[in-house]
């Protein structure tokens, strides 16, 4: 996983695609939110946001 992150960072640095960083961070945050709340009582409230 660390190699993937380093390669992604090298790509963004070389191609000047730093605008991708906020998009990737939001996608990771939303994905982890869905995974972490899947079995909890908070899940119905999270799914109403989408």
C-alpha distance matrix in Angstrom:
0.0 3.8 5.4 5.2 6.5 8.8 10.0 10.7 12.5 14.4 15.5 16.8 18.5 20.1 21.3 22.2 20.5 19.9 21.4 18.2 16.6 18.9 18.5 14.7 15.2 18.0 16.3 13.5 16.4 18.6 16.2 15.5 19.3 20.2 18.1 19.5 23.0 23.4 25.5 27.3 30.6 29.1 27.6 30.9 31.1 27.5 28.2 31.4 29.5 28.2
3.8 0.0 3.8 5.4 5.2 6.2 8.6 9.9 10.6 12.3 14.2 15.4 16.4 18.2 20.0 20.7 19.4 18.6 20.7 17.9 15.9 18.5 18.9 15.2 15.4 18.7 17.7 14.9 17.5 20.2 18.3 17.5 21.1 22.5 20.7 21.6 25.2 26.0 28.1 29.5 32.8 31.0 29.9 33.1 33.0 29.4 30.4 33.4 31.3 30.2
5.4 3.8 0.0 3.8 5.5 5.1 6.1 8.5 9.8 10.4 12.2 14.2 15.2 16.3 18.1 19.5 18.5 18.4 20.7 17.9 16.6 19.7 19.7 16.2 17.1 20.4 19.2 16.9 19.9 22.3 20.4 20.1 23.7 24.9 23.1 24.5 28.0 28.5 30.8 32.4 35.7 33.9 32.5 35.6 35.5 31.9 32.5 35.5 33.4 32.0
5.2 5.4 3.8 0.0 3.8 5.5 5.1 6.1 8.5 9.8 10.5 12.3 14.1 15.3 16.4 17.7 16.2 16.2 18.1 15.0 14.0 17.0 16.5 13.0 14.5 17.5 16.0 14.1 17.4 19.5 17.6 17.8 21.4 22.3 20.9 22.7 25.9 26.3 28.9 30.6 33.7 31.8 30.1 33.0 33.0 29.3 29.6 32.6 30.4 28.8
6.5 5.2 5.5 3.8 0.0 3.8 5.4 5.0 6.1 8.6 9.8 10.5 12.1 14.1 15.3 15.9 14.4 13.7 15.7 12.9 11.2 14.2 14.4 11.0 11.8 15.3 14.5 12.4 15.4 18.0 16.7 16.6 20.0 21.5 20.5 21.8 25.0 25.9 28.6 29.8 32.7 30.5 29.2 32.1 31.6 27.9 28.7 31.4 28.9 27.7
8.8 6.2 5.1 5.5 3.8 0.0 3.8 5.5 5.1 6.1 8.6 9.9 10.4 12.1 14.2 15.0 14.4 13.9 16.6 14.4 12.8 16.3 16.9 13.9 14.8 18.4 17.9 16.0 18.8 21.6 20.4 20.3 23.6 25.3 24.2 25.4 28.6 29.6 32.2 33.4 36.3 34.1 32.9 35.8 35.3 31.5 32.4 35.0 32.4 31.2
10.0 8.6 6.1 5.1 5.4 3.8 0.0 3.8 5.4 5.0 6.2 8.7 9.8 10.5 12.1 13.8 13.1 13.6 16.2 13.7 13.2 16.8 16.8 14.0 15.8 19.1 18.1 16.9 20.1 22.3 21.0 21.6 24.9 26.1 25.2 26.8 29.9 30.6 33.4 34.8 37.7 35.5 33.9 36.6 36.2 32.5 32.9 35.5 32.9 31.3
10.7 9.9 8.5 6.1 5.0 5.5 3.8 0.0 3.8 5.4 5.1 6.2 8.6 9.9 10.6 11.7 10.2 10.5 12.7 10.0 9.6 13.2 13.1 10.4 12.5 15.7 14.8 14.1 17.2 19.3 18.4 19.3 22.4 23.6 23.2 24.9 27.7 28.5 31.5 32.8 35.5 33.0 31.4 33.9 33.3 29.5 29.9 32.3 29.6 28.0
12.5 10.6 9.8 8.5 6.1 5.1 5.4 3.8 0.0 3.8 5.4 5.1 6.0 8.5 10.0 10.2 9.4 8.9 11.8 10.1 8.9 12.6 13.6 11.4 12.6 16.1 16.2 15.2 17.8 20.4 20.1 20.5 23.4 25.1 24.8 26.1 29.0 30.1 33.1 34.0 36.6 34.0 32.7 35.3 34.3 30.6 31.4 33.6 30.6 29.4
14.4 12.3 10.4 9.8 8.6 6.1 5.0 5.4 3.8 0.0 3.8 5.5 5.1 6.0 8.5 9.7 10.1 10.6 13.8 12.5 12.1 15.9 16.7 14.7 16.3 19.7 19.5 18.8 21.6 24.0 23.5 24.1 27.0 28.6 28.2 29.6 32.5 33.5 36.5 37.5 40.2 37.6 36.3 38.8 38.0 34.2 34.8 37.1 34.1 32.7
15.5 14.2 12.2 10.5 9.8 8.6 6.2 5.1 5.4 3.8 0.0 3.8 5.5 5.3 6.0 8.1 7.8 9.5 12.1 10.5 11.3 15.0 15.1 13.5 15.9 18.8 18.3 18.3 21.2 23.2 22.7 23.9 26.7 27.9 27.8 29.6 32.3 33.0 36.2 37.4 39.9 37.3 35.6 37.9 37.2 33.4 33.6 35.7 32.8 31.1
16.8 15.4 14.2 12.3 10.5 9.9 8.7 6.2 5.1 5.5 3.8 0.0 3.8 5.6 5.4 5.5 4.6 5.7 8.6 7.7 8.3 12.0 12.5 11.6 13.7 16.5 16.7 16.9 19.5 21.5 21.6 22.8 25.3 26.8 27.1 28.7 31.1 32.2 35.4 36.3 38.6 35.7 34.2 36.4 35.3 31.6 32.0 33.8 30.7 29.2
18.5 16.4 15.2 14.1 12.1 10.4 9.8 8.6 6.0 5.1 5.5 3.8 0.0 3.8 5.7 5.2 6.8 7.0 10.7 10.7 10.7 14.3 15.5 14.7 16.2 19.2 19.8 19.8 22.0 24.4 24.6 25.5 27.9 29.7 29.9 31.2 33.8 35.1 38.2 38.9 41.2 38.3 37.1 39.4 38.1 34.4 35.1 36.9 33.7 32.5
20.1 18.2 16.3 15.3 14.1 12.1 10.5 9.9 8.5 6.0 5.3 5.6 3.8 0.0 3.8 5.6 7.9 9.7 12.9 12.8 13.6 17.2 18.0 17.2 19.2 22.0 22.2 22.4 25.0 27.1 27.1 28.2 30.8 32.2 32.4 33.9 36.5 37.6 40.8 41.7 44.0 41.2 39.8 42.0 40.9 37.1 37.6 39.4 36.2 34.7
21.3 20.0 18.1 16.4 15.3 14.2 12.1 10.6 10.0 8.5 6.0 5.4 5.7 3.8 0.0 3.8 5.5 8.5 10.8 10.9 12.7 16.0 16.2 16.0 18.4 20.8 20.9 21.7 24.3 26.0 26.1 27.7 30.0 31.3 31.8 33.6 35.9 36.8 40.2 41.1 43.3 40.3 38.7 40.6 39.5 35.8 36.0 37.6 34.4 32.7
22.2 20.7 19.5 17.7 15.9 15.0 13.8 11.7 10.2 9.7 8.1 5.5 5.2 5.6 3.8 0.0 3.8 5.7 8.3 9.5 10.9 13.8 14.8 15.1 17.0 19.3 20.1 21.0 23.1 24.9 25.6 27.0 29.0 30.6 31.4 32.9 35.0 36.3 39.7 40.3 42.2 39.1 37.7 39.6 38.1 34.5 35.0 36.3 32.9 31.6
20.5 19.4 18.5 16.2 14.4 14.4 13.1 10.2 9.4 10.1 7.8 4.6 6.8 7.9 5.5 3.8 0.0 3.8 5.4 5.9 8.0 10.8 11.2 11.7 14.0 16.0 16.5 17.7 19.9 21.5 22.1 23.8 25.7 27.1 28.1 29.7 31.7 32.8 36.3 36.9 38.8 35.7 34.2 36.0 34.6 31.0 31.3 32.7 29.4 27.9
19.9 18.6 18.4 16.2 13.7 13.9 13.6 10.5 8.9 10.6 9.5 5.7 7.0 9.7 8.5 5.7 3.8 0.0 3.8 5.3 5.6 8.2 9.8 10.4 11.7 14.0 15.3 16.2 17.8 19.8 20.9 22.1 23.8 25.7 26.7 27.9 29.9 31.4 34.8 35.1 36.9 33.7 32.5 34.4 32.8 29.2 30.0 31.3 27.8 26.8
21.4 20.7 20.7 18.1 15.7 16.6 16.2 12.7 11.8 13.8 12.1 8.6 10.7 12.9 10.8 8.3 5.4 3.8 0.0 3.8 5.5 6.5 7.5 9.4 10.9 12.1 13.6 15.3 16.6 18.0 19.5 21.1 22.4 24.1 25.6 26.9 28.5 29.9 33.4 33.6 35.2 31.9 30.6 32.1 30.4 27.0 27.5 28.5 25.0 23.9
18.2 17.9 17.9 15.0 12.9 14.4 13.7 10.0 10.1 12.5 10.5 7.7 10.7 12.8 10.9 9.5 5.9 5.3 3.8 0.0 3.8 5.8 5.3 6.2 8.6 10.2 10.8 12.3 14.3 15.6 16.6 18.4 20.0 21.4 22.6 24.3 26.0 27.2 30.7 31.3 33.0 29.9 28.4 30.1 28.7 25.1 25.4 26.9 23.6 22.1
16.6 15.9 16.6 14.0 11.2 12.8 13.2 9.6 8.9 12.1 11.3 8.3 10.7 13.6 12.7 10.9 8.0 5.6 5.5 3.8 0.0 3.9 5.5 5.2 6.1 8.7 10.0 10.6 12.2 14.3 15.4 16.5 18.2 20.1 21.1 22.3 24.3 25.8 29.1 29.5 31.4 28.2 27.1 29.1 27.6 24.0 24.8 26.4 23.1 22.1
18.9 18.5 19.7 17.0 14.2 16.3 16.8 13.2 12.6 15.9 15.0 12.0 14.3 17.2 16.0 13.8 10.8 8.2 6.5 5.8 3.9 0.0 3.8 5.5 5.1 6.1 8.6 9.9 10.4 12.2 14.1 15.3 16.3 18.4 19.9 20.9 22.4 24.2 27.5 27.5 29.0 25.7 24.7 26.4 24.6 21.2 22.2 23.4 19.9 19.3
18.5 18.9 19.7 16.5 14.4 16.9 16.8 13.1 13.6 16.7 15.1 12.5 15.5 18.0 16.2 14.8 11.2 9.8 7.5 5.3 5.5 3.8 0.0 3.8 5.5 5.3 6.3 8.7 9.9 10.7 12.3 14.3 15.4 16.7 18.4 20.0 21.3 22.6 26.2 26.5 28.0 24.8 23.3 24.9 23.5 19.9 20.2 21.6 18.3 17.0
14.7 15.2 16.2 13.0 11.0 13.9 14.0 10.4 11.4 14.7 13.5 11.6 14.7 17.2 16.0 15.1 11.7 10.4 9.4 6.2 5.2 5.5 3.8 0.0 3.8 5.5 5.2 6.2 8.6 10.0 10.5 12.2 14.1 15.5 16.5 18.1 20.1 21.2 24.6 25.3 27.3 24.4 22.8 24.8 23.8 20.0 20.5 22.4 19.4 18.1
15.2 15.4 17.1 14.5 11.8 14.8 15.8 12.5 12.6 16.3 15.9 13.7 16.2 19.2 18.4 17.0 14.0 11.7 10.9 8.6 6.1 5.1 5.5 3.8 0.0 3.8 5.5 5.1 6.1 8.6 9.9 10.6 12.1 14.3 15.3 16.2 18.2 19.9 23.2 23.4 25.3 22.2 21.2 23.4 22.0 18.4 19.5 21.4 18.3 17.7
18.0 18.7 20.4 17.5 15.3 18.4 19.1 15.7 16.1 19.7 18.8 16.5 19.2 22.0 20.8 19.3 16.0 14.0 12.1 10.2 8.7 6.1 5.3 5.5 3.8 0.0 3.8 5.5 5.0 6.1 8.5 9.9 10.4 12.3 14.2 15.2 16.4 18.1 21.5 21.6 23.1 19.8 18.6 20.5 18.9 15.3 16.3 17.9 14.7 14.1
16.3 17.7 19.2 16.0 14.5 17.9 18.1 14.8 16.2 19.5 18.3 16.7 19.8 22.2 20.9 20.1 16.5 15.3 13.6 10.8 10.0 8.6 6.3 5.2 5.5 3.8 0.0 3.8 5.4 5.2 6.0 8.5 9.8 10.7 12.2 14.1 15.5 16.5 20.1 20.7 22.6 19.7 17.8 19.7 18.9 15.1 15.4 17.5 14.8 13.4
13.5 14.9 16.9 14.1 12.4 16.0 16.9 14.1 15.2 18.8 18.3 16.9 19.8 22.4 21.7 21.0 17.7 16.2 15.3 12.3 10.6 9.9 8.7 6.2 5.1 5.5 3.8 0.0 3.8 5.5 5.1 6.1 8.5 10.0 10.5 12.0 14.2 15.4 18.7 19.4 21.7 19.1 17.5 20.1 19.4 15.6 16.4 19.0 16.6 15.6
16.4 17.5 19.9 17.4 15.4 18.8 20.1 17.2 17.8 21.6 21.2 19.5 22.0 25.0 24.3 23.1 19.9 17.8 16.6 14.3 12.2 10.4 9.9 8.6 6.1 5.0 5.4 3.8 0.0 3.8 5.5 5.3 6.1 8.7 10.0 10.5 12.2 14.2 17.3 17.3 19.2 16.3 15.3 17.8 16.6 13.0 14.5 16.8 14.2 14.1
18.6 20.2 22.3 19.5 18.0 21.6 22.3 19.3 20.4 24.0 23.2 21.5 24.4 27.1 26.0 24.9 21.5 19.8 18.0 15.6 14.3 12.2 10.7 10.0 8.6 6.1 5.2 5.5 3.8 0.0 3.8 5.5 5.0 6.2 8.6 9.9 10.7 12.1 15.6 15.8 17.4 14.4 12.8 14.9 14.0 10.2 11.1 13.5 11.1 10.5
16.2 18.3 20.4 17.6 16.7 20.4 21.0 18.4 20.1 23.5 22.7 21.6 24.6 27.1 26.1 25.6 22.1 20.9 19.5 16.6 15.4 14.1 12.3 10.5 9.9 8.5 6.0 5.1 5.5 3.8 0.0 3.8 5.4 5.2 6.2 8.6 10.1 10.7 14.2 15.3 17.6 15.2 13.1 15.6 15.6 11.8 12.2 15.2 13.5 12.3
15.5 17.5 20.1 17.8 16.6 20.3 21.6 19.3 20.5 24.1 23.9 22.8 25.5 28.2 27.7 27.0 23.8 22.1 21.1 18.4 16.5 15.3 14.3 12.2 10.6 9.9 8.5 6.1 5.3 5.5 3.8 0.0 3.8 5.4 5.0 5.9 8.5 9.9 12.8 13.6 16.2 14.0 12.6 15.8 15.6 12.1 13.4 16.5 15.0 14.6
19.3 21.1 23.7 21.4 20.0 23.6 24.9 22.4 23.4 27.0 26.7 25.3 27.9 30.8 30.0 29.0 25.7 23.8 22.4 20.0 18.2 16.3 15.4 14.1 12.1 10.4 9.8 8.5 6.1 5.0 5.4 3.8 0.0 3.8 5.5 5.3 6.1 8.4 11.4 11.3 13.3 10.6 9.5 12.5 11.9 8.5 10.4 13.3 11.8 12.2
20.2 22.5 24.9 22.3 21.5 25.3 26.1 23.6 25.1 28.6 27.9 26.8 29.7 32.2 31.3 30.6 27.1 25.7 24.1 21.4 20.1 18.4 16.7 15.5 14.3 12.3 10.7 10.0 8.7 6.2 5.2 5.4 3.8 0.0 3.8 5.6 5.4 5.9 9.5 10.3 12.4 10.3 7.9 10.7 11.2 7.8 8.4 11.9 11.2 10.7
18.1 20.7 23.1 20.9 20.5 24.2 25.2 23.2 24.8 28.2 27.8 27.1 29.9 32.4 31.8 31.4 28.1 26.7 25.6 22.6 21.1 19.9 18.4 16.5 15.3 14.2 12.2 10.5 10.0 8.6 6.2 5.0 5.5 3.8 0.0 3.8 5.7 5.4 8.4 10.1 13.1 11.9 9.7 13.1 14.0 11.1 11.7 15.3 15.0 14.4
19.5 21.6 24.5 22.7 21.8 25.4 26.8 24.9 26.1 29.6 29.6 28.7 31.2 33.9 33.6 32.9 29.7 27.9 26.9 24.3 22.3 20.9 20.0 18.1 16.2 15.2 14.1 12.0 10.5 9.9 8.6 5.9 5.3 5.6 3.8 0.0 3.8 5.7 7.5 8.0 11.2 10.0 9.0 12.8 13.3 10.8 12.5 15.8 15.5 15.8
23.0 25.2 28.0 25.9 25.0 28.6 29.9 27.7 29.0 32.5 32.3 31.1 33.8 36.5 35.9 35.0 31.7 29.9 28.5 26.0 24.3 22.4 21.3 20.1 18.2 16.4 15.5 14.2 12.2 10.7 10.1 8.5 6.1 5.4 5.7 3.8 0.0 3.8 5.6 5.2 7.8 6.4 5.3 9.1 9.8 7.8 9.6 12.8 13.1 13.8
23.4 26.0 28.5 26.3 25.9 29.6 30.6 28.5 30.1 33.5 33.0 32.2 35.1 37.6 36.8 36.3 32.8 31.4 29.9 27.2 25.8 24.2 22.6 21.2 19.9 18.1 16.5 15.4 14.2 12.1 10.7 9.9 8.4 5.9 5.4 5.7 3.8 0.0 3.8 5.8 8.5 8.3 5.7 9.0 11.0 9.3 9.6 13.1 14.1 14.0
25.5 28.1 30.8 28.9 28.6 32.2 33.4 31.5 33.1 36.5 36.2 35.4 38.2 40.8 40.2 39.7 36.3 34.8 33.4 30.7 29.1 27.5 26.2 24.6 23.2 21.5 20.1 18.7 17.3 15.6 14.2 12.8 11.4 9.5 8.4 7.5 5.6 3.8 0.0 3.8 7.0 8.4 7.0 10.0 12.3 11.6 12.2 15.4 16.8 17.2
27.3 29.5 32.4 30.6 29.8 33.4 34.8 32.8 34.0 37.5 37.4 36.3 38.9 41.7 41.1 40.3 36.9 35.1 33.6 31.3 29.5 27.5 26.5 25.3 23.4 21.6 20.7 19.4 17.3 15.8 15.3 13.6 11.3 10.3 10.1 8.0 5.2 5.8 3.8 0.0 3.8 5.4 5.7 8.8 10.3 10.3 11.8 14.4 15.8 17.0
30.6 32.8 35.7 33.7 32.7 36.3 37.7 35.5 36.6 40.2 39.9 38.6 41.2 44.0 43.3 42.2 38.8 36.9 35.2 33.0 31.4 29.0 28.0 27.3 25.3 23.1 22.6 21.7 19.2 17.4 17.6 16.2 13.3 12.4 13.1 11.2 7.8 8.5 7.0 3.8 0.0 3.8 5.5 7.0 8.3 9.7 11.3 13.0 14.9 16.6
29.1 31.0 33.9 31.8 30.5 34.1 35.5 33.0 34.0 37.6 37.3 35.7 38.3 41.2 40.3 39.1 35.7 33.7 31.9 29.9 28.2 25.7 24.8 24.4 22.2 19.8 19.7 19.1 16.3 14.4 15.2 14.0 10.6 10.3 11.9 10.0 6.4 8.3 8.4 5.4 3.8 0.0 3.8 5.8 5.5 6.4 8.9 10.5 11.7 13.8
27.6 29.9 32.5 30.1 29.2 32.9 33.9 31.4 32.7 36.3 35.6 34.2 37.1 39.8 38.7 37.7 34.2 32.5 30.6 28.4 27.1 24.7 23.3 22.8 21.2 18.6 17.8 17.5 15.3 12.8 13.1 12.6 9.5 7.9 9.7 9.0 5.3 5.7 7.0 5.7 5.5 3.8 0.0 3.8 5.4 5.1 6.2 8.7 10.3 11.4
30.9 33.1 35.6 33.0 32.1 35.8 36.6 33.9 35.3 38.8 37.9 36.4 39.4 42.0 40.6 39.6 36.0 34.4 32.1 30.1 29.1 26.4 24.9 24.8 23.4 20.5 19.7 20.1 17.8 14.9 15.6 15.8 12.5 10.7 13.1 12.8 9.1 9.0 10.0 8.8 7.0 5.8 3.8 0.0 3.8 5.5 5.2 6.4 9.2 10.5
31.1 33.0 35.5 33.0 31.6 35.3 36.2 33.3 34.3 38.0 37.2 35.3 38.1 40.9 39.5 38.1 34.6 32.8 30.4 28.7 27.6 24.6 23.5 23.8 22.0 18.9 18.9 19.4 16.6 14.0 15.6 15.6 11.9 11.2 14.0 13.3 9.8 11.0 12.3 10.3 8.3 5.5 5.4 3.8 0.0 3.8 5.5 5.3 7.1 9.7
27.5 29.4 31.9 29.3 27.9 31.5 32.5 29.5 30.6 34.2 33.4 31.6 34.4 37.1 35.8 34.5 31.0 29.2 27.0 25.1 24.0 21.2 19.9 20.0 18.4 15.3 15.1 15.6 13.0 10.2 11.8 12.1 8.5 7.8 11.1 10.8 7.8 9.3 11.6 10.3 9.7 6.4 5.1 5.5 3.8 0.0 3.8 5.5 5.6 7.5
28.2 30.4 32.5 29.6 28.7 32.4 32.9 29.9 31.4 34.8 33.6 32.0 35.1 37.6 36.0 35.0 31.3 30.0 27.5 25.4 24.8 22.2 20.2 20.5 19.5 16.3 15.4 16.4 14.5 11.1 12.2 13.4 10.4 8.4 11.7 12.5 9.6 9.6 12.2 11.8 11.3 8.9 6.2 5.2 5.5 3.8 0.0 3.8 5.3 5.5
31.4 33.4 35.5 32.6 31.4 35.0 35.5 32.3 33.6 37.1 35.7 33.8 36.9 39.4 37.6 36.3 32.7 31.3 28.5 26.9 26.4 23.4 21.6 22.4 21.4 17.9 17.5 19.0 16.8 13.5 15.2 16.5 13.3 11.9 15.3 15.8 12.8 13.1 15.4 14.4 13.0 10.5 8.7 6.4 5.3 5.5 3.8 0.0 3.8 5.4
29.5 31.3 33.4 30.4 28.9 32.4 32.9 29.6 30.6 34.1 32.8 30.7 33.7 36.2 34.4 32.9 29.4 27.8 25.0 23.6 23.1 19.9 18.3 19.4 18.3 14.7 14.8 16.6 14.2 11.1 13.5 15.0 11.8 11.2 15.0 15.5 13.1 14.1 16.8 15.8 14.9 11.7 10.3 9.2 7.1 5.6 5.3 3.8 0.0 3.8
28.2 30.2 32.0 28.8 27.7 31.2 31.3 28.0 29.4 32.7 31.1 29.2 32.5 34.7 32.7 31.6 27.9 26.8 23.9 22.1 22.1 19.3 17.0 18.1 17.7 14.1 13.4 15.6 14.1 10.5 12.3 14.6 12.2 10.7 14.4 15.8 13.8 14.0 17.2 17.0 16.6 13.8 11.4 10.5 9.7 7.5 5.5 5.4 3.8 0.0
